[in-house]
């Protein structure tokens, strides 16, 4: 029962902060270590049944966002590349999107080596 309370309060607050502010891109290694040590101590003291890593929370959030964005009614759906059509018998991917990304002038200008 205690693990459900910890997950409902602490882990969900961390997940909410990841989703709302996208602050996780600005974290340095020491911040990630502090969050991971909090999660490890929760396991040590018996608040949770298994150790959760911050990186796993980030991966789960990214996977959920990508899954939601691939549906046609999501606000970010128009930013994804068009689905590719192939007549070859290739290995299956998790998605059917093409790898032709939109290149902006900034990408083209700064990607060349001078």
PyMOL commands that set and color helices and strands:
alter all, ss='L'
color gray80, all
select helices_A, chain A and resi 2-21+23-26+29-44+54-69+77-79+105-111
alter helices_A, ss='H'
color red, helices_A
deselect
rebuild
show_as cartoon
